[in-house]
Amino acid sequence: MSNNNLVKIEEVSKYFGKTKVLNNINFKIPEKAVLGILGPNGSGKSTLMRIIAGLIRSWEGNIYFDGKPINQDSTYLH
């Protein structure tokens, strides 16, 4: 992937019903980086991790792993 980013999150949003639980999340994780996601209860940390892990399959925005969109190729989990 260009710029040595292993993961790239772009404008990710998620609704449960009419409730928006993630609102346009953006960040990049460089290769060999250690990342912590901090926030209060109910801020969407677990929801974002469940999306990245493939446990939630519908969301708005784009997530790339090693330059490939994860919603088109689930092999990044293997």
Secondary structure by P-SEA (a helix, b strand, c coil): ccccccbbbcbbbbbcccccccccccccccccbbbbbbbcccccaaaaaaaaacccccccbbbbcccccccccccccc
